[in-house]
Amino acid sequence: MSEKVESKKSALRGEFGFFDDPRDTFEYIIAKTKSLPRLPDALKKEENLVKGCVSSLWLAPSFDAQSGECSFASDADSVITRGIAALVCETYTGLTPAEVLELSPGIFDELKIGTQLTPNRRNGLGQLCAKIADFAKSRLGAGAPGSE
């Protein structure tokens, strides 16, 4: 596993590993979300909509060919969906396409974030992670270091 992926996982464990009560975890995620900028309306288009979510959730991926890194931004009309999506985007941002694919979304279950969601929200989390993985796959070999 790459050093960047291990570092991301370690940071998540450090940030969320001490929560015993899932309500505390989600209150923390929601509180962090309040200071985040909203996605511009121009990016809230059909192609960025994550299918399978209860609420409207948009994912705006980008790729920097110079650094070889992916970036992900999101927004949603539900505060909890917005918060979880922001956490997922923050987790995968700054990784190469190969590293994005290396970092299993199972980390969110390990931290009891995914496992505490309702079935519909859990499906939305899965769809978001799948859309991120699809974007990374589309960028493999796009000149990114380590993506051959």
MARMARLUM-785149 format. One record per residue: residue number from 1; residue in three letters; chain; z, x, y of N, C-alpha, C in turn. Coordinates in steps of 0.1 Angstrom, whole numbers, plus 2048, in hexadecimal, padded with zeros to 3 digits. Each point is the difference from the previous one (the first is absolute). Example, Ala and Ser with C-alpha at 12.3 -4.5 7.8 and 13.67 -1.06 7.14 Angstrom:
residues 2
+-----+------+-----+-----+-----+-----+-----+-----+-----+-----+-----+-----+
| seq | type | mol |  nZ |  nX |  nY | caZ | caX | caY |  cZ |  cX |  cY |
+-----+------+-----+-----+-----+-----+-----+-----+-----+-----+-----+-----+
|   1 |  ALA |   A | 84E | 884 | 7C7 | 800 | 7F7 | 80C | 800 | 809 | 80C |
|   2 |  SER |   A | 7F9 | 7FC | 80B | 800 | 809 | 80B | 808 | 7F8 | 80B |
+-----+------+-----+-----+-----+-----+-----+-----+-----+-----+-----+-----+
END
This chain:
residues 148
+-----+------+-----+-----+-----+-----+-----+-----+-----+-----+-----+-----+
| seq | type | mol |  nZ |  nX |  nY | caZ | caX | caY |  cZ |  cX |  cY |
+-----+------+-----+-----+-----+-----+-----+-----+-----+-----+-----+-----+
|   1 |  MET |   A | 800 | 809 | 7F4 | 800 | 7F7 | 80C | 800 | 809 | 80C |
|   2 |  SER |   A | 7F8 | 7FC | 80A | 7FF | 809 | 80C | 80D | 800 | 808 |
|   3 |  GLU |   A | 802 | 80A | 808 | 80C | 801 | 808 | 801 | 7F5 | 80A |
|   4 |  LYS |   A | 7F5 | 7FC | 806 | 800 | 7F5 | 80A | 805 | 7F3 | 7FA |
|   5 |  VAL |   A | 7FB | 7FD | 7F4 | 803 | 7F4 | 7F9 | 80F | 800 | 7FC |
|   6 |  GLU |   A | 805 | 80C | 7FB | 80E | 801 | 7FD | 809 | 7FF | 80D |
|   7 |  SER |   A | 7FB | 805 | 80B | 807 | 7FF | 80C | 801 | 7F1 | 805 |
|   8 |  LYS |   A | 7F5 | 7F9 | 7FF | 800 | 7F2 | 803 | 80A | 7F8 | 7F8 |
|   9 |  LYS |   A | 800 | 802 | 7F3 | 809 | 7F9 | 7F7 | 80E | 804 | 803 |
|  10 |  SER |   A | 803 | 80C | 802 | 80E | 805 | 804 | 805 | 7F9 | 80C |
|  11 |  ALA |   A | 7F7 | 800 | 80A | 804 | 7F9 | 80D | 803 | 7F2 | 7FE |
|  12 |  LEU |   A | 7F8 | 7F9 | 7F8 | 802 | 7F2 | 7FD | 80E | 7FE | 7F9 |
|  13 |  ARG |   A | 802 | 808 | 7F6 | 80D | 7FF | 7F9 | 80C | 803 | 809 |
|  14 |  GLY |   A | 7FE | 809 | 809 | 80B | 803 | 80A | 802 | 7F5 | 80A |
|  15 |  GLU |   A | 7F5 | 7F9 | 804 | 801 | 7F5 | 809 | 805 | 7F3 | 7FA |
|  16 |  PHE |   A | 7FC | 7FD | 7F4 | 803 | 7F3 | 7FA | 809 | 801 | 7F4 |
|  17 |  GLY |   A | 803 | 80C | 7FA | 807 | 801 | 7F4 | 80F | 7FC | 800 |
|  18 |  PHE |   A | 805 | 7FF | 80C | 80F | 7FD | 801 | 803 | 7F1 | 801 |
|  19 |  PHE |   A | 7F5 | 7F8 | 802 | 803 | 7F1 | 802 | 803 | 7FA | 7F2 |
|  20 |  ASP |   A | 80C | 7F9 | 800 | 804 | 7FA | 7F4 | 7FB | 7F1 | 800 |
|  21 |  ASP |   A | 800 | 7FA | 80B | 7FD | 7F2 | 802 | 7F1 | 7FF | 805 |
|  22 |  PRO |   A | 7F8 | 7F9 | 7F8 | 7F2 | 7FE | 805 | 7FF | 7FA | 80E |
|  23 |  ARG |   A | 809 | 7F7 | 803 | 7FF | 7FA | 80E | 802 | 80B | 80A |
|  24 |  ASP |   A | 808 | 80A | 7FE | 802 | 80B | 80A | 7F3 | 808 | 801 |
|  25 |  THR |   A | 7F9 | 802 | 7F4 | 7F3 | 807 | 800 | 7F6 | 7F9 | 809 |
|  26 |  PHE |   A | 7FF | 7F3 | 7FE | 7F6 | 7F8 | 808 | 804 | 7FF | 80E |
|  27 |  GLU |   A | 80D | 7FF | 803 | 804 | 7FF | 80E | 7FC | 80D | 807 |
|  28 |  TYR |   A | 802 | 80B | 7F9 | 7FC | 80D | 806 | 7F1 | 801 | 802 |
|  29 |  ILE |   A | 7F8 | 7FC | 7F6 | 7F2 | 800 | 801 | 7FB | 7F8 | 80C |
|  30 |  ILE |   A | 806 | 7F4 | 802 | 7FD | 7F7 | 80B | 803 | 806 | 80D |
|  31 |  ALA |   A | 80C | 806 | 801 | 805 | 807 | 80C | 7F6 | 80B | 804 |
|  32 |  LYS |   A | 7FC | 808 | 7F7 | 7F6 | 80B | 802 | 7F3 | 7FA | 806 |
|  33 |  THR |   A | 7FC | 7F5 | 7FB | 7F3 | 7FA | 803 | 7FF | 7FC | 80F |
|  34 |  LYS |   A | 80B | 7FB | 805 | 801 | 7FB | 80E | 7FA | 80A | 80A |
|  35 |  SER |   A | 802 | 80D | 7FE | 7FC | 80A | 809 | 7F1 | 804 | 7FE |
|  36 |  LEU |   A | 7FA | 7FC | 7F6 | 7F2 | 804 | 7FD | 7F6 | 7F9 | 808 |
|  37 |  PRO |   A | 7F5 | 807 | 804 | 7F5 | 7F9 | 807 | 7F9 | 7F7 | 7F7 |
|  38 |  ARG |   A | 7FB | 7F5 | 806 | 7F7 | 7F6 | 7F8 | 7F2 | 806 | 7FF |
|  39 |  LEU |   A | 7FA | 7FC | 7F5 | 7F2 | 803 | 7FE | 7F7 | 7F9 | 80B |
|  40 |  PRO |   A | 7F7 | 807 | 806 | 7F7 | 7FA | 80A | 7F8 | 7F4 | 7F9 |
|  41 |  ASP |   A | 7FE | 7F6 | 808 | 7F9 | 7F4 | 7FB | 7F2 | 804 | 7FA |
|  42 |  ALA |   A | 7FA | 80A | 806 | 7F3 | 804 | 7FB | 800 | 805 | 7F2 |
|  43 |  LEU |   A | 80B | 804 | 7FB | 802 | 805 | 7F2 | 804 | 7F4 | 7F6 |
|  44 |  LYS |   A | 804 | 7F5 | 806 | 804 | 7F5 | 7F8 | 7F3 | 7F7 | 7FD |
|  45 |  LYS |   A | 7F8 | 806 | 7F7 | 7F4 | 7FA | 7FC | 800 | 7FE | 7F1 |
|  46 |  GLU |   A | 7F7 | 7F8 | 7FB | 7FF | 7FC | 7F2 | 800 | 80C | 7F7 |
|  47 |  GLU |   A | 7F9 | 80A | 803 | 7FF | 80C | 7F6 | 80D | 807 | 7FF |
|  48 |  ASN |   A | 809 | 7FF | 80A | 80D | 806 | 7FF | 80B | 7F7 | 7FB |
|  49 |  LEU |   A | 7FD | 7F4 | 7FD | 809 | 7F6 | 7FB | 803 | 804 | 7F1 |
|  50 |  VAL |   A | 80D | 800 | 7FD | 804 | 803 | 7F2 | 801 | 7F3 | 7F9 |
|  51 |  LYS |   A | 7F8 | 7FE | 7F6 | 7FF | 7F3 | 7F8 | 80D | 800 | 7F7 |
|  52 |  GLY |   A | 804 | 7F3 | 7FD | 80B | 7FF | 7F7 | 80E | 7FF | 806 |
|  53 |  CYS |   A | 800 | 801 | 80E | 80D | 800 | 807 | 803 | 7F1 | 804 |
|  54 |  VAL |   A | 80D | 7FD | 800 | 804 | 7F3 | 805 | 7FD | 7FF | 80F |
|  55 |  SER |   A | 804 | 80A | 807 | 7FD | 800 | 80F | 7F3 | 808 | 802 |
|  56 |  SER |   A | 7FB | 800 | 80C | 7F5 | 808 | 804 | 804 | 80E | 802 |
|  57 |  LEU |   A | 7FA | 809 | 7F8 | 803 | 80E | 801 | 7F3 | 808 | 801 |
|  58 |  TRP |   A | 800 | 809 | 80A | 7F4 | 808 | 803 | 803 | 80E | 7FE |
|  59 |  LEU |   A | 7F7 | 808 | 7FA | 801 | 80E | 7FD | 7F4 | 807 | 807 |
|  60 |  ALA |   A | 803 | 809 | 809 | 7F5 | 808 | 807 | 801 | 80E | 7FC |
|  61 |  PRO |   A | 7F8 | 804 | 7F5 | 801 | 80E | 7FC | 7F6 | 809 | 808 |
|  62 |  SER |   A | 803 | 80C | 801 | 7F7 | 80A | 806 | 801 | 80D | 7F9 |
|  63 |  PHE |   A | 7F6 | 809 | 802 | 800 | 80D | 7FA | 7FC | 80A | 80A |
|  64 |  ASP |   A | 807 | 80B | 801 | 7FD | 80B | 809 | 7FA | 80B | 7F8 |
|  65 |  ALA |   A | 7F3 | 801 | 801 | 7F8 | 80A | 7F8 | 805 | 80E | 803 |
|  66 |  GLN |   A | 804 | 803 | 80C | 805 | 80E | 804 | 80C | 803 | 7F8 |
|  67 |  SER |   A | 80A | 7F8 | 800 | 80D | 803 | 7F9 | 7FF | 7FC | 7F1 |
|  68 |  GLY |   A | 7F7 | 7F7 | 7FD | 7FE | 7FB | 7F2 | 80B | 7F6 | 7FD |
|  69 |  GLU |   A | 806 | 7FA | 80A | 80C | 7F7 | 7FE | 7FC | 7F1 | 803 |
|  70 |  CYS |   A | 806 | 7F7 | 7F8 | 7FF | 7F2 | 803 | 80B | 7FB | 809 |
|  71 |  SER |   A | 7FD | 7F6 | 807 | 80A | 7F9 | 809 | 7FE | 7F1 | 7FD |
|  72 |  PHE |   A | 80C | 7F9 | 801 | 800 | 7F2 | 7FD | 808 | 7F9 | 80B |
|  73 |  ALA |   A | 7FB | 7F5 | 805 | 808 | 7F8 | 80A | 7FF | 7F2 | 7FA |
|  74 |  SER |   A | 80A | 7F8 | 804 | 800 | 7F2 | 7FB | 806 | 7F7 | 80A |
|  75 |  ASP |   A | 7FF | 7F3 | 7FD | 807 | 7F6 | 808 | 800 | 7F3 | 7F7 |
|  76 |  ALA |   A | 809 | 7F7 | 803 | 801 | 7F4 | 7F9 | 806 | 7F5 | 809 |
|  77 |  ASP |   A | 7FF | 7F4 | 7FC | 806 | 7F5 | 808 | 80E | 7FC | 7FB |
|  78 |  SER |   A | 805 | 807 | 7F6 | 80D | 7FE | 7FB | 808 | 80E | 802 |
|  79 |  VAL |   A | 80C | 7FF | 805 | 807 | 80C | 804 | 804 | 808 | 7F3 |
|  80 |  ILE |   A | 803 | 7FA | 7F5 | 803 | 808 | 7F4 | 7F4 | 806 | 7FA |
|  81 |  THR |   A | 7F5 | 7F9 | 800 | 7F3 | 805 | 7FB | 7FC | 80C | 809 |
|  82 |  ARG |   A | 801 | 7FE | 80D | 7FD | 80B | 80A | 808 | 80C | 7FD |
|  83 |  GLY |   A | 80D | 7FE | 7FE | 809 | 80C | 7FE | 7FD | 807 | 7F3 |
|  84 |  ILE |   A | 7FE | 7F9 | 7F5 | 7FD | 806 | 7F3 | 7F2 | 807 | 801 |
|  85 |  ALA |   A | 7F6 | 7FA | 807 | 7F3 | 806 | 801 | 801 | 80D | 809 |
|  86 |  ALA |   A | 808 | 7FF | 80A | 802 | 80C | 809 | 806 | 80C | 7F8 |
|  87 |  LEU |   A | 809 | 7FC | 7F7 | 807 | 80B | 7F8 | 7F6 | 806 | 7F6 |
|  88 |  VAL |   A | 7F8 | 7F7 | 7FA | 7F5 | 805 | 7F7 | 7F6 | 809 | 807 |
|  89 |  CYS |   A | 7FC | 7FB | 80C | 7F6 | 808 | 808 | 806 | 80D | 804 |
|  90 |  GLU |   A | 80C | 800 | 804 | 807 | 80D | 804 | 801 | 809 | 7F4 |
|  91 |  THR |   A | 802 | 7FB | 7F5 | 801 | 808 | 7F4 | 7F3 | 807 | 7FC |
|  92 |  TYR |   A | 7F5 | 7F9 | 801 | 7F3 | 806 | 7FC | 7F9 | 807 | 80C |
|  93 |  THR |   A | 804 | 7FE | 80C | 7F9 | 807 | 80B | 803 | 80F | 800 |
|  94 |  GLY |   A | 7F6 | 808 | 802 | 801 | 80E | 801 | 7FE | 807 | 7F3 |
|  95 |  LEU |   A | 7FC | 7F8 | 7F6 | 7FC | 806 | 7F3 | 7F1 | 800 | 7FE |
|  96 |  THR |   A | 7FC | 80A | 7F8 | 7F1 | 800 | 7FD | 7FD | 7F5 | 7F6 |
|  97 |  PRO |   A | 7F4 | 7FC | 7FE | 7FD | 7F6 | 7F7 | 805 | 803 | 7F2 |
|  98 |  ALA |   A | 800 | 80C | 7FB | 805 | 803 | 7F3 | 80F | 7FE | 800 |
|  99 |  GLU |   A | 807 | 804 | 80A | 80E | 7FE | 801 | 804 | 7F1 | 800 |
| 100 |  VAL |   A | 7F8 | 7F8 | 808 | 803 | 7F2 | 800 | 7FF | 7FA | 7F2 |
| 101 |  LEU |   A | 7F7 | 805 | 7F8 | 7FE | 7FB | 7F2 | 80B | 805 | 7F7 |
| 102 |  GLU |   A | 806 | 80C | 804 | 80A | 806 | 7F8 | 80E | 7F9 | 802 |
| 103 |  LEU |   A | 802 | 7FB | 80C | 80D | 7F9 | 803 | 800 | 7F2 | 7FB |
| 104 |  SER |   A | 807 | 7FE | 7F5 | 800 | 7F3 | 7FA | 808 | 7F6 | 808 |
| 105 |  PRO |   A | 7FB | 7F3 | 802 | 807 | 7F6 | 807 | 80D | 7FC | 7F9 |
| 106 |  GLY |   A | 802 | 805 | 7F4 | 80C | 7FE | 7F8 | 80C | 805 | 808 |
| 107 |  ILE |   A | 7FE | 809 | 809 | 80C | 805 | 809 | 807 | 7F4 | 807 |
| 108 |  PHE |   A | 7F8 | 7F6 | 803 | 806 | 7F4 | 807 | 809 | 7F8 | 7F7 |
| 109 |  ASP |   A | 7FD | 800 | 7F3 | 808 | 7F9 | 7F6 | 80C | 809 | 7FD |
| 110 |  GLU |   A | 7FE | 80D | 7FF | 80C | 809 | 7FE | 80A | 7FE | 80B |
| 111 |  LEU |   A | 7FC | 7FE | 80C | 809 | 7FE | 80C | 805 | 7F1 | 801 |
| 112 |  LYS |   A | 7FC | 7F8 | 7F6 | 804 | 7F2 | 800 | 7FA | 7F8 | 80C |
| 113 |  ILE |   A | 7F5 | 805 | 805 | 7FA | 7F8 | 80B | 7F6 | 7F6 | 7F9 |
| 114 |  GLY |   A | 7F7 | 805 | 7F8 | 7F7 | 7F7 | 7F9 | 806 | 7F6 | 7F7 |
| 115 |  THR |   A | 80A | 804 | 7F9 | 807 | 7F8 | 7F6 | 808 | 7F4 | 806 |
| 116 |  GLN |   A | 803 | 801 | 80C | 808 | 7F6 | 807 | 7F8 | 7F5 | 807 |
| 117 |  LEU |   A | 7F3 | 802 | 800 | 7F7 | 7F7 | 807 | 7FE | 7F3 | 7F7 |
| 118 |  THR |   A | 7FC | 7F5 | 807 | 7FC | 7F4 | 7F8 | 7F3 | 804 | 7F9 |
| 119 |  PRO |   A | 7FC | 7F9 | 7F6 | 7F4 | 803 | 7F9 | 7F3 | 800 | 809 |
| 120 |  ASN |   A | 7FF | 7F7 | 80A | 7F5 | 800 | 809 | 800 | 80C | 809 |
| 121 |  ARG |   A | 80B | 804 | 805 | 801 | 80C | 808 | 7FE | 80D | 7F8 |
| 122 |  ARG |   A | 804 | 800 | 7F4 | 7FE | 80B | 7F7 | 7F1 | 802 | 7FD |
| 123 |  ASN |   A | 7F9 | 7F4 | 7FE | 7F2 | 801 | 7FE | 7F9 | 805 | 80D |
| 124 |  GLY |   A | 805 | 7FD | 80B | 7FA | 805 | 80D | 802 | 80F | 801 |
| 125 |  LEU |   A | 80C | 805 | 7FC | 802 | 80E | 800 | 7F7 | 807 | 7F6 |
| 126 |  GLY |   A | 7FE | 7FB | 7F5 | 7F6 | 805 | 7F6 | 7F2 | 801 | 806 |
| 127 |  GLN |   A | 7FC | 7F5 | 806 | 7F3 | 7FF | 806 | 7FE | 80A | 80B |
| 128 |  LEU |   A | 80A | 802 | 808 | 800 | 80A | 80B | 7FE | 80E | 7FA |
| 129 |  CYS |   A | 809 | 803 | 7F6 | 7FF | 80E | 7FA | 7F2 | 802 | 7FA |
| 130 |  ALA |   A | 7FA | 7F5 | 7FA | 7F3 | 801 | 7F9 | 7F5 | 803 | 80B |
| 131 |  LYS |   A | 802 | 7F9 | 80B | 7F6 | 802 | 80B | 801 | 80E | 806 |
| 132 |  ILE |   A | 80C | 806 | 801 | 802 | 80E | 804 | 7F9 | 809 | 7F6 |
| 133 |  ALA |   A | 803 | 7FE | 7F3 | 7FA | 808 | 7F6 | 7F1 | 7FF | 800 |
| 134 |  ASP |   A | 7FA | 7F5 | 802 | 7F2 | 7FE | 800 | 7FA | 808 | 80C |
| 135 |  PHE |   A | 807 | 800 | 80B | 7FB | 808 | 80C | 800 | 80E | 7FC |
| 136 |  ALA |   A | 80B | 805 | 7FA | 801 | 80E | 7FD | 7F5 | 804 | 7F6 |
| 137 |  LYS |   A | 7FD | 7F8 | 7F6 | 7F6 | 802 | 7F6 | 7F2 | 802 | 808 |
| 138 |  SER |   A | 7FE | 7F7 | 80A | 7F4 | 801 | 807 | 7FE | 80C | 808 |
| 139 |  ARG |   A | 80B | 807 | 803 | 800 | 80D | 808 | 801 | 80C | 7F7 |
| 140 |  LEU |   A | 802 | 7FF | 7F3 | 800 | 80C | 7F8 | 7F3 | 807 | 801 |
| 141 |  GLY |   A | 800 | 80D | 802 | 7F4 | 808 | 801 | 7F9 | 7FF | 80E |
| 142 |  ALA |   A | 807 | 7FA | 809 | 7FA | 7FE | 80E | 804 | 80C | 809 |
| 143 |  GLY |   A | 801 | 80C | 7F9 | 802 | 80C | 808 | 80F | 803 | 802 |
| 144 |  ALA |   A | 808 | 7F8 | 7FA | 80F | 802 | 802 | 804 | 80B | 7F7 |
| 145 |  PRO |   A | 808 | 809 | 806 | 806 | 80B | 7F7 | 808 | 7FA | 7F5 |
| 146 |  GLY |   A | 7FE | 805 | 7F4 | 807 | 7FB | 7F4 | 7FC | 7F2 | 7FB |
| 147 |  SER |   A | 7F4 | 7FC | 804 | 7FC | 7F2 | 7FC | 7F3 | 801 | 7F7 |
| 148 |  GLU |   A | 7FD | 80C | 7FB | 7F5 | 802 | 7F8 | 802 | 7FA | 7F2 |
+-----+------+-----+-----+-----+-----+-----+-----+-----+-----+-----+-----+
END
